[in-house]
Amino acid sequence: MRATPIPEAMLEPIHDPLGSARDAIGAGRLAEKGLNVRHGTILTLEDINVSFDGFKALTNLNLYIGVGELRCIIGPNGAGKTTMMDVITGKTRPDNGSAYFGETLDLTRMSEVEIAQSGIGRKFQKPTVFEALSVFENLELAQKTNKSVWASLRAKLSGEQRERIDEVLETIRLEGSRERQAGLLSHGQKQFLEIGMLLVQDPQLLLLDEPVAGMTDAETEFTAELFKSLARKHSLMVVEHDMGFVGSIADHVTVLHQGSVLAEGSLNDVQADERVIEVYLGR
């Protein structure tokens, strides 16, 4: 049952309690920007159900992501992975159930824009960058999400904003391509740029959909290093089919099947689970 939030840390009042499954995830602390994560949990999904024309995409889904955790989500096609991320980002409203960011932000009552502004960033499988703009301009535009494209590019950056972009460029290893047109980047570099476009907004939770699809071995290896370094400052949810990549980054793995959690634990644990072998991994 959900515990009542600490009054001084509250962003919205809530009255329903929380249970031991959530308490077990972390010792609890307040994340940056005042997000209440007293129980150490940044994302809570409980009893989420979503149906499309009679088809149950999610069924009584329960999921808890800890602060600073790097969680991998795996499962067969149609397991509900994309629908789950759509619920978290406000694109899809659940039929019932609860979805909380921190202790107090009810995602089911927030718009997609409000959710993004609260600190949840999502990267889709196909990179979506402004190909006619430079790498630097893409990051500049992402940092100024409350303005039009051209108004943002005409506005002058503060010294702090420039420093942040320079820091992100170094993090994604594109500092040498800052003036290069984004459309000329390789597929992997476009993926890194889009991750950078999320990072300049300082999200507390990153949702990443098949981030290494189409990457070279070297790019995949760098992505693993990048994600592990980001997990120190952010919480990450990574949906991926590449089991080698999953094994190189995951703290914890969740297996979805038919819209519900089939198994959870270390990669070794879920790979040894007979149910997971039957529906996903095979023999």
C-alpha positions as CSV (number, residue, x, y, z in Angstrom):
1,M,0.0,0.0,0.0
2,R,1.2,3.5,-0.8
3,A,2.8,5.5,2.0
4,T,1.7,9.1,2.5
5,P,4.4,11.5,1.2
6,I,6.5,13.7,3.4
7,P,4.5,17.0,3.4
8,E,7.4,19.3,2.6
9,A,8.5,17.2,-0.4
10,M,5.0,16.9,-1.8
11,L,4.2,18.1,-5.3
12,E,0.6,16.8,-5.4
13,P,-1.4,15.4,-2.5
14,I,-2.2,11.7,-2.6
15,H,-4.0,9.5,-0.1
16,D,-3.5,5.9,-1.2
17,P,-0.8,3.8,0.6
18,L,2.1,1.8,-0.9
19,G,3.5,-1.7,-0.3
20,S,6.6,-3.6,0.6
21,A,7.4,-4.5,-3.0
22,R,8.2,-0.9,-3.6
23,D,9.9,-0.3,-0.3
24,A,12.4,-3.0,-1.1
25,I,13.8,-1.3,-4.2
26,G,15.8,1.5,-2.5
27,A,16.6,3.2,0.7
28,G,14.8,6.3,-0.4
29,R,15.9,9.9,-1.1
30,L,14.8,13.1,-2.8
31,A,16.0,13.2,-6.4
32,E,17.0,16.5,-8.0
33,K,14.4,19.2,-8.8
34,G,12.3,18.2,-5.8
35,L,10.9,14.9,-7.2
36,N,9.7,12.9,-4.2
37,V,11.4,9.5,-4.2
38,R,11.2,8.8,-0.5
39,H,11.0,5.0,-1.0
40,G,13.9,5.0,-3.5
41,T,11.5,4.3,-6.4
42,I,11.2,6.7,-9.4
43,L,8.5,4.8,-11.4
44,T,5.6,2.8,-10.1
45,L,3.1,1.0,-12.3
46,E,0.4,-1.0,-10.5
47,D,-2.4,-3.1,-12.0
48,I,-2.2,-1.4,-15.3
49,N,-4.7,-2.6,-18.0
50,V,-4.9,-1.4,-21.6
51,S,-7.2,-2.8,-24.2
52,F,-7.5,-1.9,-27.9
53,D,-10.7,-3.0,-29.6
54,G,-11.0,-6.0,-27.3
55,F,-7.3,-6.9,-27.4
56,K,-5.6,-6.8,-24.0
57,A,-2.2,-5.1,-24.6
58,L,-1.4,-4.9,-20.9
59,T,-3.0,-7.0,-18.1
60,N,-2.6,-6.2,-14.4
61,L,1.0,-4.9,-15.1
62,N,3.1,-4.2,-12.1
63,L,6.6,-2.6,-12.4
64,Y,8.8,-0.7,-10.1
65,I,12.0,1.2,-11.2
66,G,14.5,2.3,-8.6
67,V,16.3,5.7,-8.5
68,G,19.5,5.4,-10.5
69,E,18.6,1.9,-11.7
70,L,19.4,0.6,-15.2
71,R,16.5,-1.8,-16.0
72,C,16.3,-3.9,-19.2
73,I,12.9,-4.9,-20.5
74,I,12.8,-8.0,-22.8
75,G,10.1,-10.1,-24.3
76,P,8.6,-11.4,-27.6
77,N,6.9,-9.1,-30.1
78,G,3.5,-8.1,-28.9
79,A,4.4,-8.5,-25.2
80,G,3.3,-5.0,-24.4
81,K,6.7,-3.2,-24.2
82,T,5.8,-0.3,-26.4
83,T,2.3,0.1,-24.9
84,M,3.9,0.2,-21.5
85,M,6.2,3.1,-22.5
86,D,3.2,4.8,-24.2
87,V,1.4,4.7,-20.8
88,I,4.4,6.1,-19.0
89,T,4.7,9.0,-21.4
90,G,1.0,9.8,-21.6
91,K,0.5,8.7,-25.2
92,T,-1.9,6.0,-24.1
93,R,-4.3,6.2,-21.1
94,P,-4.7,2.9,-19.2
95,D,-8.2,1.5,-18.7
96,N,-7.4,1.3,-15.0
97,G,-4.5,1.0,-12.7
98,S,-2.0,3.6,-11.3
99,A,1.2,5.1,-12.8
100,Y,3.4,7.3,-10.6
101,F,6.6,9.2,-11.3
102,G,8.1,9.5,-7.8
103,E,5.7,9.4,-4.9
104,T,3.3,12.1,-6.1
105,L,3.1,12.7,-9.8
106,D,0.1,10.8,-11.2
107,L,1.1,10.1,-14.9
108,T,-2.5,9.1,-15.8
109,R,-3.6,12.7,-15.1
110,M,-0.8,14.5,-16.9
111,S,-0.4,15.4,-20.6
112,E,2.5,14.2,-22.7
113,V,4.1,17.7,-22.5
114,E,3.7,17.8,-18.7
115,I,5.2,14.4,-18.3
116,A,8.2,15.3,-20.5
117,Q,8.7,18.6,-18.5
118,S,8.5,16.7,-15.2
119,G,11.7,14.7,-16.1
120,I,10.8,11.7,-18.3
121,G,12.6,11.5,-21.7
122,R,11.9,8.9,-24.4
123,K,14.0,7.8,-27.3
124,F,12.3,5.8,-30.0
125,Q,14.0,3.0,-32.0
126,K,14.4,5.2,-35.2
127,P,16.4,8.3,-34.5
128,T,14.5,11.5,-35.0
129,V,16.9,14.4,-35.4
130,F,16.8,17.6,-37.4
131,E,18.9,16.5,-40.3
132,A,19.3,19.9,-41.9
133,L,20.7,21.4,-38.7
134,S,24.1,21.0,-37.2
135,V,24.8,18.7,-34.3
136,F,25.2,21.7,-32.0
137,E,21.9,23.3,-33.3
138,N,20.1,20.0,-32.6
139,L,21.2,20.1,-29.0
140,E,20.5,23.8,-28.7
141,L,17.0,23.3,-30.0
142,A,16.4,20.4,-27.6
143,Q,17.5,22.6,-24.7
144,K,14.9,25.2,-25.6
145,T,11.8,23.1,-25.9
146,N,9.4,25.9,-24.9
147,K,10.1,27.9,-28.1
148,S,9.6,27.6,-31.8
149,V,12.5,26.2,-33.9
150,W,13.6,29.5,-35.4
151,A,13.0,31.5,-32.2
152,S,15.1,29.1,-30.3
153,L,18.0,29.3,-32.9
154,R,17.9,33.1,-32.9
155,A,18.0,33.3,-29.1
156,K,21.4,33.6,-27.5
157,L,22.6,30.8,-25.2
158,S,23.8,31.6,-21.8
159,G,27.3,30.5,-20.7
160,E,25.8,27.8,-18.6
161,Q,23.7,26.5,-21.5
162,R,26.8,26.4,-23.7
163,E,28.7,24.5,-21.0
164,R,26.0,22.0,-20.7
165,I,25.9,21.4,-24.5
166,D,29.7,21.0,-24.5
167,E,29.5,18.5,-21.7
168,V,26.8,16.5,-23.5
169,L,28.9,16.6,-26.8
170,E,31.8,15.1,-24.9
171,T,29.5,12.5,-23.2
172,I,28.1,11.2,-26.6
173,R,31.5,11.6,-28.3
174,L,30.4,14.0,-30.9
175,E,32.5,17.0,-29.8
176,G,34.5,16.8,-33.1
177,S,31.2,16.9,-35.1
178,R,29.5,19.8,-33.4
179,E,29.2,21.8,-36.7
180,R,28.5,18.9,-38.9
181,Q,25.0,18.6,-40.5
182,A,23.1,15.9,-38.6
183,G,21.9,14.3,-41.8
184,L,25.5,13.4,-42.6
185,L,26.1,11.4,-39.4
186,S,26.2,7.6,-39.4
187,H,23.1,5.7,-38.0
188,G,24.9,5.2,-34.7
189,Q,25.9,8.8,-34.4
190,K,22.4,9.9,-35.0
191,Q,21.3,7.6,-32.2
192,F,23.9,9.2,-29.9
193,L,22.8,12.7,-30.9
194,E,19.2,11.9,-30.1
195,I,20.3,10.6,-26.7
196,G,22.2,13.9,-26.3
197,M,19.1,15.8,-27.1
198,L,17.4,14.1,-24.2
199,L,20.3,14.6,-21.9
200,V,20.5,18.4,-22.4
201,Q,17.0,18.5,-20.9
202,D,18.3,16.7,-17.7
203,P,15.6,14.0,-17.5
204,Q,15.5,11.9,-14.4
205,L,14.1,8.8,-16.2
206,L,15.2,7.8,-19.7
207,L,13.1,5.4,-21.8
208,L,15.2,3.9,-24.6
209,D,13.7,1.7,-27.3
210,E,16.1,-0.8,-29.0
211,P,18.9,1.8,-28.9
212,V,21.6,-0.5,-30.5
213,A,19.5,-1.7,-33.4
214,G,21.6,-1.2,-36.6
215,M,24.8,-0.2,-34.7
216,T,28.2,-1.5,-35.4
217,D,30.0,-3.6,-32.7
218,A,32.1,-0.7,-31.7
219,E,29.1,1.6,-31.4
220,T,27.2,-1.0,-29.4
221,E,30.2,-1.3,-27.0
222,F,30.3,2.5,-26.5
223,T,26.5,2.5,-26.0
224,A,26.9,0.0,-23.1
225,E,29.6,2.2,-21.6
226,L,27.5,5.3,-22.0
227,F,24.4,3.8,-20.4
228,K,26.3,2.5,-17.4
229,S,27.8,5.9,-16.8
230,L,24.4,7.6,-17.2
231,A,22.8,5.3,-14.6
232,R,24.8,7.1,-11.9
233,K,22.8,10.3,-12.6
234,H,19.6,9.0,-14.2
235,S,17.3,6.1,-14.1
236,L,17.2,4.1,-17.4
237,M,14.6,1.7,-18.8
238,V,16.0,0.0,-21.9
239,V,13.8,-2.1,-24.2
240,E,16.2,-4.4,-26.2
241,H,16.3,-7.7,-28.1
242,D,20.1,-8.0,-28.2
243,M,20.8,-10.3,-25.3
244,G,24.5,-9.7,-25.5
245,F,24.0,-6.0,-25.0
246,V,21.4,-6.7,-22.2
247,G,23.9,-8.8,-20.4
248,S,26.6,-6.1,-20.6
249,I,24.5,-3.4,-19.0
250,A,21.6,-4.7,-16.9
251,D,21.2,-4.4,-13.2
252,H,17.9,-6.1,-13.4
253,V,15.8,-7.7,-16.2
254,T,12.1,-7.7,-16.6
255,V,10.5,-10.2,-19.0
256,L,7.1,-9.2,-20.4
257,H,4.7,-11.7,-22.0
258,Q,1.1,-11.1,-23.1
259,G,1.0,-7.7,-21.3
260,S,2.2,-8.9,-17.9
261,V,5.5,-9.5,-16.1
262,L,6.5,-13.1,-16.7
263,A,9.8,-13.0,-14.8
264,E,12.2,-10.6,-13.1
265,G,15.7,-10.8,-11.7
266,S,19.3,-11.0,-13.0
267,L,19.9,-12.0,-16.6
268,N,21.1,-15.4,-15.4
269,D,18.0,-15.9,-13.4
270,V,15.6,-15.0,-16.3
271,Q,17.6,-17.0,-18.8
272,A,17.2,-20.1,-16.6
273,D,13.5,-19.6,-16.1
274,E,11.6,-22.4,-18.0
275,R,8.7,-20.1,-18.8
276,V,11.1,-17.5,-20.4
277,I,12.8,-20.2,-22.3
278,E,9.5,-21.5,-23.7
279,V,8.0,-18.1,-24.7
280,Y,11.0,-16.1,-25.7
281,L,14.5,-17.5,-25.6
282,G,14.0,-21.0,-27.0
283,R,16.4,-23.8,-26.5
